[in-house]
Amino acid sequence: MHEADRELVEGLRRGDAASYRVLVREYEHRVYTIAYRMLGNRQEAEDVAQDVFVSLIRSIHSFRGDSQFSTWLFRVAVNHVKNHVKYLRRRRQQLKVGWDAHEGWEPQAADDGHFPTVGRIDRPDEETSARELATKALAGLGELEDEFREALVLREIEGLSYDQIAEITGVPEGTVKSRIHRARAALYRIVFGAELEEGEEEKP
């Protein structure tokens, strides 16, 4: 574990307010991004992100330092998002509203109109603007199965390595690679209405 992370963890365990401010400053945006890309709803993502930081403080004594602090933090964040998705599904089922991947989804392009997964593969229609592609990609992300969306968000948006994602999600690295491959292919199909040909996908 890096010395800066060690000092941060020790400060959080002491209840040091300055350490908490550092935690929020360093990770707030990334935690929110994970939640938003997996949930597709800004308000839900903000609520989950707040819950994540509360949980982190409560469980900081359980962090043993076996992994990077950021890996442990992202695992907590992903688990909170998963639990929130389950909660939303139970609530919708109780209200007799069928689960729809688009329900509550707010596709919005990034400020720069760029979405990593789309930007790394050849586009058959060069006339389509980057912003339109980003909007389609974000909407398409909501149509992916949970485990595929989770893996793709951690890889493409957070830029984590395969072994980090495996540790966070609790599945073998080979499974992570398979999920990411299938997620990219599915997203390409949703956005472009075509199959992702061999060799078009980003190399690991």
Backbone as JSON Lines, residues from 0, in Angstrom:
{"i":0,"aa":"M","n":[0.85,-1.19,0.0],"ca":[0.0,0.0,0.0],"c":[0.89,1.24,0.0]}
{"i":1,"aa":"H","n":[0.51,2.22,-0.8],"ca":[1.28,3.45,-0.88],"c":[1.25,4.19,0.46]}
{"i":2,"aa":"E","n":[2.32,4.92,0.72],"ca":[2.43,5.64,1.99],"c":[1.3,6.65,2.16]}
{"i":3,"aa":"A","n":[0.93,7.32,1.07],"ca":[-0.15,8.31,1.15],"c":[-1.46,7.64,1.55]}
{"i":4,"aa":"D","n":[-1.72,6.46,0.99],"ca":[-2.94,5.73,1.33],"c":[-2.88,5.24,2.78]}
{"i":5,"aa":"R","n":[-1.7,4.81,3.21],"ca":[-1.54,4.35,4.59],"c":[-1.87,5.49,5.58]}
{"i":6,"aa":"E","n":[-1.35,6.67,5.28],"ca":[-1.62,7.82,6.14],"c":[-3.1,8.18,6.12]}
{"i":7,"aa":"L","n":[-3.71,8.07,4.92],"ca":[-5.14,8.37,4.81],"c":[-5.96,7.4,5.64]}
{"i":8,"aa":"V","n":[-5.66,6.12,5.53],"ca":[-6.4,5.1,6.29],"c":[-6.23,5.32,7.79]}
{"i":9,"aa":"E","n":[-5.02,5.58,8.22],"ca":[-4.77,5.81,9.64],"c":[-5.54,7.03,10.14]}
{"i":10,"aa":"G","n":[-5.58,8.07,9.31],"ca":[-6.32,9.26,9.69],"c":[-7.81,9.0,9.79]}
{"i":11,"aa":"L","n":[-8.35,8.22,8.85],"ca":[-9.77,7.89,8.88],"c":[-10.11,7.05,10.1]}
{"i":12,"aa":"R","n":[-9.22,6.15,10.46],"ca":[-9.45,5.32,11.64],"c":[-9.44,6.15,12.92]}
{"i":13,"aa":"R","n":[-8.69,7.24,12.91],"ca":[-8.66,8.14,14.08],"c":[-9.86,9.08,14.1]}
{"i":14,"aa":"G","n":[-10.61,9.09,13.0],"ca":[-11.74,10.02,12.92],"c":[-11.31,11.42,12.56]}
{"i":15,"aa":"D","n":[-10.17,11.55,11.91],"ca":[-9.62,12.85,11.53],"c":[-10.44,13.49,10.41]}
{"i":16,"aa":"A","n":[-10.97,14.67,10.67],"ca":[-11.82,15.35,9.69],"c":[-11.06,15.7,8.42]}
{"i":17,"aa":"A","n":[-9.8,16.09,8.57],"ca":[-8.99,16.45,7.39],"c":[-8.81,15.24,6.48]}
{"i":18,"aa":"S","n":[-8.64,14.06,7.06],"ca":[-8.49,12.84,6.26],"c":[-9.78,12.53,5.5]}
{"i":19,"aa":"Y","n":[-10.91,12.79,6.13],"ca":[-12.18,12.57,5.44],"c":[-12.32,13.51,4.26]}
{"i":20,"aa":"R","n":[-11.89,14.75,4.43],"ca":[-11.96,15.71,3.32],"c":[-11.06,15.26,2.17]}
{"i":21,"aa":"V","n":[-9.91,14.71,2.5],"ca":[-9.01,14.18,1.47],"c":[-9.66,13.02,0.74]}
{"i":22,"aa":"L","n":[-10.3,12.13,1.49],"ca":[-11.0,10.98,0.9],"c":[-12.04,11.44,-0.1]}
{"i":23,"aa":"V","n":[-12.85,12.39,0.3],"ca":[-13.91,12.89,-0.58],"c":[-13.32,13.59,-1.79]}
{"i":24,"aa":"R","n":[-12.32,14.42,-1.57],"ca":[-11.71,15.16,-2.69],"c":[-11.1,14.2,-3.72]}
{"i":25,"aa":"E","n":[-10.45,13.15,-3.24],"ca":[-9.74,12.24,-4.14],"c":[-10.67,11.27,-4.86]}
{"i":26,"aa":"Y","n":[-11.78,10.89,-4.23],"ca":[-12.57,9.79,-4.78],"c":[-14.03,10.1,-5.07]}
{"i":27,"aa":"E","n":[-14.51,11.26,-4.67],"ca":[-15.92,11.58,-4.85],"c":[-16.36,11.45,-6.3]}
{"i":28,"aa":"H","n":[-15.6,12.06,-7.21],"ca":[-16.0,12.05,-8.62],"c":[-15.99,10.64,-9.19]}
{"i":29,"aa":"R","n":[-14.98,9.85,-8.85],"ca":[-14.87,8.51,-9.4],"c":[-15.97,7.6,-8.87]}
{"i":30,"aa":"V","n":[-16.3,7.73,-7.59],"ca":[-17.38,6.92,-7.02],"c":[-18.71,7.31,-7.66]}
{"i":31,"aa":"Y","n":[-18.94,8.6,-7.81],"ca":[-20.17,9.06,-8.46],"c":[-20.25,8.56,-9.9]}
{"i":32,"aa":"T","n":[-19.14,8.61,-10.61],"ca":[-19.12,8.17,-12.01],"c":[-19.48,6.7,-12.12]}
{"i":33,"aa":"I","n":[-18.91,5.87,-11.26],"ca":[-19.25,4.44,-11.27],"c":[-20.75,4.26,-11.04]}
{"i":34,"aa":"A","n":[-21.27,4.94,-10.03],"ca":[-22.69,4.81,-9.7],"c":[-23.58,5.29,-10.85]}
{"i":35,"aa":"Y","n":[-23.22,6.43,-11.44],"ca":[-24.05,6.98,-12.51],"c":[-24.04,6.11,-13.75]}
{"i":36,"aa":"R","n":[-22.86,5.62,-14.13],"ca":[-22.78,4.8,-15.34],"c":[-23.5,3.47,-15.16]}
{"i":37,"aa":"M","n":[-23.58,2.98,-13.93],"ca":[-24.24,1.71,-13.69],"c":[-25.74,1.87,-13.43]}
{"i":38,"aa":"L","n":[-26.13,3.03,-12.91],"ca":[-27.54,3.26,-12.6],"c":[-28.25,4.08,-13.67]}
{"i":39,"aa":"G","n":[-27.53,5.02,-14.28],"ca":[-28.11,5.83,-15.34],"c":[-29.01,6.94,-14.85]}
{"i":40,"aa":"N","n":[-28.98,7.23,-13.56],"ca":[-29.84,8.26,-13.01],"c":[-29.02,9.12,-12.04]}
{"i":41,"aa":"R","n":[-29.0,10.41,-12.28],"ca":[-28.13,11.29,-11.49],"c":[-28.49,11.31,-10.01]}
{"i":42,"aa":"Q","n":[-29.76,11.43,-9.69],"ca":[-30.16,11.5,-8.28],"c":[-29.86,10.21,-7.56]}
{"i":43,"aa":"E","n":[-30.16,9.09,-8.2],"ca":[-29.86,7.79,-7.6],"c":[-28.36,7.66,-7.38]}
{"i":44,"aa":"A","n":[-27.58,8.1,-8.35],"ca":[-26.12,8.0,-8.25],"c":[-25.59,8.85,-7.1]}
{"i":45,"aa":"E","n":[-26.13,10.05,-6.94],"ca":[-25.7,10.93,-5.85],"c":[-26.01,10.3,-4.5]}
{"i":46,"aa":"D","n":[-27.21,9.71,-4.38],"ca":[-27.6,9.07,-3.12],"c":[-26.68,7.9,-2.79]}
{"i":47,"aa":"V","n":[-26.42,7.07,-3.8],"ca":[-25.56,5.91,-3.59],"c":[-24.14,6.35,-3.23]}
{"i":48,"aa":"A","n":[-23.64,7.37,-3.92],"ca":[-22.28,7.86,-3.64],"c":[-22.15,8.33,-2.19]}
{"i":49,"aa":"Q","n":[-23.17,9.01,-1.69],"ca":[-23.15,9.45,-0.3],"c":[-23.13,8.25,0.64]}
{"i":50,"aa":"D","n":[-23.95,7.24,0.31],"ca":[-23.99,6.02,1.13],"c":[-22.64,5.31,1.14]}
{"i":51,"aa":"V","n":[-21.97,5.33,0.0],"ca":[-20.66,4.68,-0.11],"c":[-19.68,5.29,0.88]}
{"i":52,"aa":"F","n":[-19.63,6.6,0.96],"ca":[-18.66,7.25,1.85],"c":[-19.02,7.03,3.33]}
{"i":53,"aa":"V","n":[-20.3,6.97,3.62],"ca":[-20.71,6.64,4.99],"c":[-20.26,5.23,5.34]}
{"i":54,"aa":"S","n":[-20.47,4.31,4.41],"ca":[-20.07,2.92,4.62],"c":[-18.56,2.78,4.75]}
{"i":55,"aa":"L","n":[-17.82,3.56,3.95],"ca":[-16.36,3.5,4.01],"c":[-15.85,3.89,5.4]}
{"i":56,"aa":"I","n":[-16.43,4.92,5.96],"ca":[-16.0,5.37,7.29],"c":[-16.34,4.32,8.34]}
{"i":57,"aa":"R","n":[-17.53,3.73,8.21],"ca":[-17.95,2.73,9.2],"c":[-17.12,1.45,9.13]}
{"i":58,"aa":"S","n":[-16.66,1.13,7.93],"ca":[-15.95,-0.15,7.74],"c":[-14.45,0.01,7.56]}
{"i":59,"aa":"I","n":[-13.92,1.21,7.79],"ca":[-12.5,1.45,7.53],"c":[-11.6,0.53,8.36]}
{"i":60,"aa":"H","n":[-12.06,0.12,9.55],"ca":[-11.25,-0.75,10.39],"c":[-11.15,-2.16,9.82]}
{"i":61,"aa":"S","n":[-12.01,-2.5,8.86],"ca":[-11.95,-3.83,8.26],"c":[-10.95,-3.89,7.11]}
{"i":62,"aa":"F","n":[-10.44,-2.73,6.69],"ca":[-9.45,-2.71,5.61],"c":[-8.11,-3.19,6.16]}
{"i":63,"aa":"R","n":[-7.62,-4.32,5.62],"ca":[-6.4,-4.94,6.15],"c":[-5.15,-4.56,5.36]}
{"i":64,"aa":"G","n":[-5.33,-3.91,4.22],"ca":[-4.16,-3.54,3.42],"c":[-3.66,-4.63,2.51]}
{"i":65,"aa":"D","n":[-4.47,-5.68,2.31],"ca":[-4.07,-6.77,1.41],"c":[-4.1,-6.33,-0.05]}
{"i":66,"aa":"S","n":[-4.87,-5.29,-0.34],"ca":[-4.98,-4.77,-1.7],"c":[-4.76,-3.26,-1.66]}
{"i":67,"aa":"Q","n":[-4.74,-2.64,-2.82],"ca":[-4.66,-1.18,-2.86],"c":[-5.91,-0.6,-2.21]}
{"i":68,"aa":"F","n":[-5.77,0.54,-1.57],"ca":[-6.92,1.17,-0.93],"c":[-8.0,1.48,-1.96]}
{"i":69,"aa":"S","n":[-7.59,1.95,-3.14],"ca":[-8.57,2.29,-4.17],"c":[-9.35,1.07,-4.63]}
{"i":70,"aa":"T","n":[-8.69,-0.09,-4.69],"ca":[-9.38,-1.32,-5.08],"c":[-10.45,-1.68,-4.05]}
{"i":71,"aa":"W","n":[-10.09,-1.59,-2.79],"ca":[-11.05,-1.86,-1.72],"c":[-12.21,-0.87,-1.78]}
{"i":72,"aa":"L","n":[-11.89,0.39,-2.0],"ca":[-12.92,1.43,-2.07],"c":[-13.88,1.16,-3.22]}
{"i":73,"aa":"F","n":[-13.35,0.81,-4.39],"ca":[-14.21,0.54,-5.54],"c":[-15.07,-0.7,-5.32]}
{"i":74,"aa":"R","n":[-14.53,-1.69,-4.59],"ca":[-15.33,-2.88,-4.29],"c":[-16.54,-2.5,-3.44]}
{"i":75,"aa":"V","n":[-16.3,-1.63,-2.45],"ca":[-17.4,-1.15,-1.61],"c":[-18.42,-0.41,-2.47]}
{"i":76,"aa":"A","n":[-17.93,0.44,-3.37],"ca":[-18.82,1.23,-4.23],"c":[-19.65,0.33,-5.14]}
{"i":77,"aa":"V","n":[-19.01,-0.64,-5.78],"ca":[-19.71,-1.54,-6.69],"c":[-20.75,-2.35,-5.94]}
{"i":78,"aa":"N","n":[-20.42,-2.83,-4.76],"ca":[-21.38,-3.61,-3.97],"c":[-22.59,-2.77,-3.58]}
{"i":79,"aa":"H","n":[-22.36,-1.5,-3.26],"ca":[-23.47,-0.61,-2.93],"c":[-24.37,-0.41,-4.15]}
{"i":80,"aa":"V","n":[-23.77,-0.22,-5.31],"ca":[-24.57,-0.05,-6.52],"c":[-25.38,-1.3,-6.8]}
{"i":81,"aa":"K","n":[-24.77,-2.47,-6.68],"ca":[-25.48,-3.73,-6.9],"c":[-26.67,-3.86,-5.96]}
{"i":82,"aa":"N","n":[-26.45,-3.55,-4.7],"ca":[-27.53,-3.63,-3.72],"c":[-28.64,-2.64,-4.05]}
{"i":83,"aa":"H","n":[-28.26,-1.47,-4.54],"ca":[-29.26,-0.47,-4.89],"c":[-30.07,-0.91,-6.1]}
{"i":84,"aa":"V","n":[-29.41,-1.54,-7.06],"ca":[-30.13,-2.07,-8.22],"c":[-31.15,-3.11,-7.78]}
{"i":85,"aa":"K","n":[-30.75,-4.0,-6.86],"ca":[-31.67,-5.02,-6.34],"c":[-32.86,-4.36,-5.64]}
{"i":86,"aa":"Y","n":[-32.56,-3.31,-4.88],"ca":[-33.63,-2.58,-4.19],"c":[-34.61,-1.97,-5.18]}
{"i":87,"aa":"L","n":[-34.08,-1.35,-6.23],"ca":[-34.94,-0.72,-7.23],"c":[-35.81,-1.76,-7.92]}
{"i":88,"aa":"R","n":[-35.25,-2.92,-8.19],"ca":[-36.03,-3.98,-8.85],"c":[-37.13,-4.5,-7.95]}
{"i":89,"aa":"R","n":[-36.82,-4.68,-6.66],"ca":[-37.85,-5.13,-5.73],"c":[-38.97,-4.11,-5.63]}
{"i":90,"aa":"R","n":[-38.58,-2.84,-5.55],"ca":[-39.58,-1.78,-5.43],"c":[-40.47,-1.72,-6.66]}
{"i":91,"aa":"R","n":[-39.87,-1.84,-7.85],"ca":[-40.65,-1.79,-9.07],"c":[-41.55,-3.01,-9.2]}
{"i":92,"aa":"Q","n":[-41.05,-4.14,-8.71],"ca":[-41.87,-5.34,-8.77],"c":[-43.08,-5.2,-7.84]}
{"i":93,"aa":"Q","n":[-42.85,-4.63,-6.68],"ca":[-43.94,-4.41,-5.74],"c":[-44.98,-3.46,-6.32]}
{"i":94,"aa":"L","n":[-44.51,-2.5,-7.1],"ca":[-45.42,-1.56,-7.74],"c":[-45.99,-2.11,-9.04]}
{"i":95,"aa":"K","n":[-45.61,-3.35,-9.35],"ca":[-46.05,-4.04,-10.57],"c":[-45.65,-3.28,-11.82]}
{"i":96,"aa":"V","n":[-44.47,-2.72,-11.74],"ca":[-43.92,-2.05,-12.91],"c":[-42.81,-2.92,-13.44]}
{"i":97,"aa":"G","n":[-42.91,-3.38,-14.67],"ca":[-41.9,-4.26,-15.24],"c":[-40.56,-3.57,-15.35]}
{"i":98,"aa":"W","n":[-39.49,-4.3,-15.02],"ca":[-38.14,-3.75,-15.15],"c":[-37.83,-3.47,-16.6]}
{"i":99,"aa":"D","n":[-37.46,-2.24,-16.84],"ca":[-37.1,-1.83,-18.19],"c":[-35.74,-1.15,-18.12]}
{"i":100,"aa":"A","n":[-34.8,-1.62,-18.93],"ca":[-33.44,-1.07,-18.86],"c":[-33.41,0.42,-19.14]}
{"i":101,"aa":"H","n":[-34.46,0.94,-19.83],"ca":[-34.46,2.37,-20.16],"c":[-35.09,3.19,-19.05]}
{"i":102,"aa":"E","n":[-35.85,2.53,-18.14],"ca":[-36.59,3.28,-17.14],"c":[-35.65,4.05,-16.23]}
{"i":103,"aa":"G","n":[-35.86,5.34,-16.14],"ca":[-35.02,6.16,-15.3],"c":[-33.68,6.51,-15.93]}
{"i":104,"aa":"W","n":[-33.44,6.0,-17.14],"ca":[-32.14,6.23,-17.78],"c":[-32.09,7.62,-18.38]}
{"i":105,"aa":"E","n":[-31.05,8.33,-18.13],"ca":[-30.9,9.69,-18.62],"c":[-29.66,9.8,-19.48]}
{"i":106,"aa":"P","n":[-29.72,9.35,-20.71],"ca":[-28.51,9.39,-21.54],"c":[-28.07,10.82,-21.82]}
{"i":107,"aa":"Q","n":[-26.86,11.12,-21.41],"ca":[-26.31,12.45,-21.64],"c":[-24.86,12.3,-22.06]}
{"i":108,"aa":"A","n":[-24.49,13.0,-23.06],"ca":[-23.11,12.91,-23.53],"c":[-22.18,13.53,-22.5]}
{"i":109,"aa":"A","n":[-20.96,13.06,-22.49],"ca":[-19.94,13.67,-21.64],"c":[-19.68,15.08,-22.14]}
{"i":110,"aa":"D","n":[-19.06,15.91,-21.31],"ca":[-18.82,17.3,-21.7],"c":[-18.04,17.41,-23.0]}
{"i":111,"aa":"D","n":[-17.14,16.45,-23.23],"ca":[-16.36,16.51,-24.46],"c":[-16.97,15.69,-25.59]}
{"i":112,"aa":"G","n":[-18.2,15.16,-25.34],"ca":[-18.87,14.39,-26.38],"c":[-18.21,13.07,-26.67]}
{"i":113,"aa":"H","n":[-17.42,12.57,-25.74],"ca":[-16.63,11.36,-26.01],"c":[-17.04,10.24,-25.07]}
{"i":114,"aa":"F","n":[-17.13,9.04,-25.61],"ca":[-17.34,7.85,-24.79],"c":[-16.24,6.88,-25.13]}
{"i":115,"aa":"P","n":[-15.43,6.47,-24.17],"ca":[-14.23,5.69,-24.46],"c":[-14.43,4.47,-25.34]}
{"i":116,"aa":"T","n":[-15.45,3.66,-25.06],"ca":[-15.61,2.42,-25.81],"c":[-15.87,2.69,-27.28]}
{"i":117,"aa":"V","n":[-16.68,3.69,-27.56],"ca":[-16.98,4.01,-28.95],"c":[-15.77,4.62,-29.63]}
{"i":118,"aa":"G","n":[-15.05,5.46,-28.91],"ca":[-13.91,6.14,-29.5],"c":[-12.77,5.23,-29.88]}
{"i":119,"aa":"R","n":[-12.75,4.0,-29.36],"ca":[-11.62,3.11,-29.59],"c":[-11.88,2.09,-30.69]}
{"i":120,"aa":"I","n":[-13.02,2.18,-31.35],"ca":[-13.31,1.24,-32.42],"c":[-13.68,2.02,-33.67]}
{"i":121,"aa":"D","n":[-13.45,1.43,-34.81],"ca":[-13.74,2.1,-36.06],"c":[-15.24,2.3,-36.21]}
{"i":122,"aa":"R","n":[-15.63,3.45,-36.68],"ca":[-17.05,3.76,-36.84],"c":[-17.44,3.63,-38.3]}
{"i":123,"aa":"P","n":[-18.49,2.85,-38.6],"ca":[-18.9,2.69,-39.98],"c":[-19.5,3.95,-40.58]}
{"i":124,"aa":"D","n":[-20.09,4.79,-39.75],"ca":[-20.72,6.01,-40.24],"c":[-19.95,7.21,-39.71]}
{"i":125,"aa":"E","n":[-19.02,7.72,-40.47],"ca":[-18.18,8.82,-40.02],"c":[-18.94,10.14,-39.96]}
{"i":126,"aa":"E","n":[-20.16,10.17,-40.53],"ca":[-20.94,11.39,-40.52],"c":[-21.61,11.61,-39.17]}
{"i":127,"aa":"T","n":[-21.72,10.56,-38.39],"ca":[-22.38,10.67,-37.09],"c":[-21.48,11.45,-36.14]}
{"i":128,"aa":"S","n":[-22.03,12.43,-35.49],"ca":[-21.22,13.27,-34.61],"c":[-20.81,12.51,-33.36]}
{"i":129,"aa":"A","n":[-19.72,12.95,-32.76],"ca":[-19.23,12.31,-31.54],"c":[-20.26,12.41,-30.43]}
{"i":130,"aa":"R","n":[-20.96,13.53,-30.37],"ca":[-21.95,13.7,-29.31],"c":[-23.12,12.75,-29.49]}
{"i":131,"aa":"E","n":[-23.57,12.56,-30.71],"ca":[-24.65,11.61,-30.97],"c":[-24.23,10.2,-30.61]}
{"i":132,"aa":"L","n":[-22.99,9.86,-30.95],"ca":[-22.48,8.54,-30.61],"c":[-22.42,8.36,-29.1]}
{"i":133,"aa":"A","n":[-21.98,9.41,-28.41],"ca":[-21.88,9.33,-26.95],"c":[-23.25,9.12,-26.33]}
{"i":134,"aa":"T","n":[-24.26,9.83,-26.84],"ca":[-25.61,9.69,-26.32],"c":[-26.13,8.28,-26.54]}
{"i":135,"aa":"K","n":[-25.91,7.75,-27.75],"ca":[-26.34,6.39,-28.05],"c":[-25.62,5.38,-27.17]}
{"i":136,"aa":"A","n":[-24.33,5.61,-26.97],"ca":[-23.54,4.68,-26.17],"c":[-23.99,4.67,-24.72]}
{"i":137,"aa":"L","n":[-24.27,5.84,-24.17],"ca":[-24.71,5.92,-22.79],"c":[-26.07,5.26,-22.62]}
{"i":138,"aa":"A","n":[-26.96,5.45,-23.59],"ca":[-28.26,4.79,-23.54],"c":[-28.07,3.28,-23.69]}
{"i":139,"aa":"G","n":[-27.19,2.89,-24.61],"ca":[-26.93,1.47,-24.82],"c":[-26.33,0.81,-23.61]}
{"i":140,"aa":"L","n":[-25.55,1.55,-22.85],"ca":[-24.96,1.01,-21.64],"c":[-26.04,0.53,-20.68]}
{"i":141,"aa":"G","n":[-27.16,1.23,-20.67],"ca":[-28.26,0.84,-19.79],"c":[-28.97,-0.42,-20.21]}
{"i":142,"aa":"E","n":[-28.75,-0.86,-21.45],"ca":[-29.38,-2.08,-21.94],"c":[-28.55,-3.33,-21.65]}
{"i":143,"aa":"L","n":[-27.31,-3.14,-21.27],"ca":[-26.46,-4.29,-21.0],"c":[-26.87,-4.98,-19.7]}
{"i":144,"aa":"E","n":[-26.6,-6.27,-19.61],"ca":[-26.83,-6.99,-18.37],"c":[-25.9,-6.42,-17.29]}
{"i":145,"aa":"D","n":[-26.32,-6.54,-16.05],"ca":[-25.62,-5.88,-14.95],"c":[-24.13,-6.2,-14.91]}
{"i":146,"aa":"E","n":[-23.79,-7.51,-15.0],"ca":[-22.38,-7.87,-14.86],"c":[-21.53,-7.38,-16.02]}
{"i":147,"aa":"F","n":[-22.15,-7.25,-17.22],"ca":[-21.42,-6.73,-18.37],"c":[-21.21,-5.22,-18.24]}
{"i":148,"aa":"R","n":[-22.26,-4.52,-17.82],"ca":[-22.16,-3.07,-17.63],"c":[-21.13,-2.75,-16.55]}
{"i":149,"aa":"E","n":[-21.17,-3.5,-15.47],"ca":[-20.23,-3.3,-14.37],"c":[-18.79,-3.44,-14.84]}
{"i":150,"aa":"A","n":[-18.49,-4.51,-15.55],"ca":[-17.12,-4.75,-16.03],"c":[-16.67,-3.68,-17.01]}
{"i":151,"aa":"L","n":[-17.57,-3.27,-17.9],"ca":[-17.22,-2.28,-18.91],"c":[-16.97,-0.91,-18.28]}
{"i":152,"aa":"V","n":[-17.79,-0.54,-17.31],"ca":[-17.6,0.74,-16.63],"c":[-16.25,0.78,-15.92]}
{"i":153,"aa":"L","n":[-15.92,-0.29,-15.22],"ca":[-14.66,-0.32,-14.48],"c":[-13.46,-0.3,-15.42]}
{"i":154,"aa":"R","n":[-13.59,-0.95,-16.57],"ca":[-12.48,-1.02,-17.51],"c":[-12.35,0.25,-18.36]}
{"i":155,"aa":"E","n":[-13.44,0.64,-19.0],"ca":[-13.38,1.72,-19.99],"c":[-13.45,3.11,-19.37]}
{"i":156,"aa":"I","n":[-14.23,3.26,-18.33],"ca":[-14.41,4.59,-17.74],"c":[-13.44,4.83,-16.59]}
{"i":157,"aa":"E","n":[-13.26,3.82,-15.74],"ca":[-12.32,3.97,-14.63],"c":[-10.9,3.59,-15.02]}
{"i":158,"aa":"G","n":[-10.75,2.86,-16.12],"ca":[-9.42,2.5,-16.59],"c":[-8.69,1.5,-15.72]}
{"i":159,"aa":"L","n":[-9.44,0.65,-15.01],"ca":[-8.82,-0.33,-14.13],"c":[-8.29,-1.52,-14.92]}
{"i":160,"aa":"S","n":[-7.31,-2.2,-14.36],"ca":[-6.74,-3.37,-15.01],"c":[-7.67,-4.57,-14.81]}
{"i":161,"aa":"Y","n":[-7.43,-5.62,-15.6],"ca":[-8.26,-6.82,-15.49],"c":[-8.15,-7.43,-14.09]}
{"i":162,"aa":"D","n":[-6.96,-7.47,-13.54],"ca":[-6.81,-8.09,-12.23],"c":[-7.47,-7.25,-11.13]}
{"i":163,"aa":"Q","n":[-7.46,-5.93,-11.28],"ca":[-8.16,-5.08,-10.31],"c":[-9.66,-5.32,-10.38]}
{"i":164,"aa":"I","n":[-10.19,-5.41,-11.59],"ca":[-11.62,-5.65,-11.76],"c":[-12.0,-7.01,-11.2]}
{"i":165,"aa":"A","n":[-11.15,-8.0,-11.41],"ca":[-11.4,-9.34,-10.88],"c":[-11.48,-9.3,-9.35]}
{"i":166,"aa":"E","n":[-10.58,-8.54,-8.74],"ca":[-10.57,-8.43,-7.28],"c":[-11.8,-7.69,-6.77]}
{"i":167,"aa":"I","n":[-12.2,-6.67,-7.48],"ca":[-13.37,-5.88,-7.07],"c":[-14.66,-6.67,-7.21]}
{"i":168,"aa":"T","n":[-14.8,-7.39,-8.31],"ca":[-16.05,-8.1,-8.6],"c":[-16.08,-9.51,-8.04]}
{"i":169,"aa":"G","n":[-14.92,-10.04,-7.66],"ca":[-14.88,-11.37,-7.07],"c":[-15.02,-12.5,-8.06]}
{"i":170,"aa":"V","n":[-14.64,-12.27,-9.31],"ca":[-14.7,-13.32,-10.33],"c":[-13.31,-13.48,-10.94]}
{"i":171,"aa":"P","n":[-13.03,-14.64,-11.56],"ca":[-11.71,-14.85,-12.17],"c":[-11.41,-13.83,-13.27]}
{"i":172,"aa":"E","n":[-10.13,-13.59,-13.5],"ca":[-9.72,-12.61,-14.51],"c":[-10.22,-13.0,-15.89]}
{"i":173,"aa":"G","n":[-10.23,-14.31,-16.18],"ca":[-10.73,-14.77,-17.47],"c":[-12.19,-14.41,-17.67]}
{"i":174,"aa":"T","n":[-12.96,-14.5,-16.59],"ca":[-14.38,-14.12,-16.66],"c":[-14.53,-12.63,-16.91]}
{"i":175,"aa":"V","n":[-13.67,-11.84,-16.28],"ca":[-13.69,-10.39,-16.49],"c":[-13.44,-10.07,-17.96]}
{"i":176,"aa":"K","n":[-12.43,-10.68,-18.55],"ca":[-12.1,-10.43,-19.95],"c":[-13.26,-10.83,-20.85]}
{"i":177,"aa":"S","n":[-13.88,-11.97,-20.55],"ca":[-15.01,-12.43,-21.35],"c":[-16.18,-11.46,-21.26]}
{"i":178,"aa":"R","n":[-16.47,-10.97,-20.06],"ca":[-17.58,-10.04,-19.88],"c":[-17.33,-8.73,-20.63]}
{"i":179,"aa":"I","n":[-16.1,-8.25,-20.56],"ca":[-15.77,-7.0,-21.25],"c":[-15.88,-7.18,-22.76]}
{"i":180,"aa":"H","n":[-15.38,-8.3,-23.26],"ca":[-15.47,-8.58,-24.69],"c":[-16.93,-8.62,-25.14]}
{"i":181,"aa":"R","n":[-17.77,-9.33,-24.39],"ca":[-19.18,-9.44,-24.75],"c":[-19.9,-8.11,-24.6]}
{"i":182,"aa":"A","n":[-19.5,-7.33,-23.59],"ca":[-20.12,-6.02,-23.39],"c":[-19.79,-5.07,-24.53]}
{"i":183,"aa":"R","n":[-18.54,-5.07,-24.98],"ca":[-18.14,-4.21,-26.1],"c":[-18.91,-4.6,-27.36]}
{"i":184,"aa":"A","n":[-19.0,-5.9,-27.6],"ca":[-19.7,-6.37,-28.8],"c":[-21.18,-6.0,-28.75]}
{"i":185,"aa":"A","n":[-21.8,-6.15,-27.57],"ca":[-23.21,-5.83,-27.42],"c":[-23.45,-4.34,-27.58]}
{"i":186,"aa":"L","n":[-22.57,-3.52,-27.0],"ca":[-22.72,-2.07,-27.1],"c":[-22.54,-1.61,-28.54]}
{"i":187,"aa":"Y","n":[-21.58,-2.19,-29.23],"ca":[-21.35,-1.85,-30.64],"c":[-22.6,-2.18,-31.46]}
{"i":188,"aa":"R","n":[-23.19,-3.33,-31.16],"ca":[-24.39,-3.76,-31.89],"c":[-25.55,-2.81,-31.62]}
{"i":189,"aa":"I","n":[-25.68,-2.37,-30.37],"ca":[-26.76,-1.45,-30.0],"c":[-26.57,-0.09,-30.68]}
{"i":190,"aa":"V","n":[-25.35,0.42,-30.66],"ca":[-25.07,1.76,-31.19],"c":[-25.1,1.8,-32.7]}
{"i":191,"aa":"F","n":[-24.46,0.81,-33.34],"ca":[-24.3,0.84,-34.79],"c":[-25.21,-0.12,-35.55]}
{"i":192,"aa":"G","n":[-25.9,-1.02,-34.85],"ca":[-26.75,-1.99,-35.52],"c":[-25.97,-2.98,-36.35]}
{"i":193,"aa":"A","n":[-24.72,-3.22,-35.96],"ca":[-23.85,-4.14,-36.69],"c":[-23.0,-4.92,-35.71]}
{"i":194,"aa":"E","n":[-22.43,-6.03,-36.18],"ca":[-21.59,-6.84,-35.33],"c":[-20.18,-6.26,-35.28]}
{"i":195,"aa":"L","n":[-19.54,-6.37,-34.13],"ca":[-18.16,-5.93,-33.98],"c":[-17.26,-7.0,-34.57]}
{"i":196,"aa":"E","n":[-16.59,-6.66,-35.67],"ca":[-15.77,-7.65,-36.36],"c":[-14.46,-7.89,-35.64]}
{"i":197,"aa":"E","n":[-13.89,-9.06,-35.86],"ca":[-12.62,-9.43,-35.25],"c":[-11.55,-8.41,-35.64]}
{"i":198,"aa":"G","n":[-10.82,-7.94,-34.66],"ca":[-9.76,-6.98,-34.94],"c":[-10.18,-5.54,-34.73]}
{"i":199,"aa":"E","n":[-11.5,-5.28,-34.61],"ca":[-11.96,-3.91,-34.39],"c":[-11.93,-3.55,-32.92]}
{"i":200,"aa":"E","n":[-11.98,-4.57,-32.07],"ca":[-12.02,-4.31,-30.64],"c":[-10.68,-3.84,-30.14]}
{"i":201,"aa":"E","n":[-10.72,-3.04,-29.1],"ca":[-9.49,-2.53,-28.49],"c":[-8.65,-3.69,-28.0]}
{"i":202,"aa":"K","n":[-7.37,-3.64,-28.24],"ca":[-6.47,-4.67,-27.73],"c":[-6.23,-4.42,-26.25]}
{"i":203,"aa":"P","n":[-6.1,-5.51,-25.46],"ca":[-5.89,-5.34,-24.01],"c":[-4.63,-4.53,-23.74]}
